[in-house]
Amino acid sequence: MPNEPQRSRAVFSTEDFGLMKEAVADYVRRIADDPRSVKFSNLYHRLGRLG
């Protein structure tokens, strides 16, 4: 049997994405006046597409 690359395993579960999205949403509300909040808001939306 030839050496086949091992199948990659998911690091995060669907539930994990929900938890991370909830945490990021809370953080975005806390730093609403900070210019970085835009980057975290974008992260929030990307997490929503994943899980």
Helices and strands as residue ranges (DSSP letters): H 14-30, H 37-50
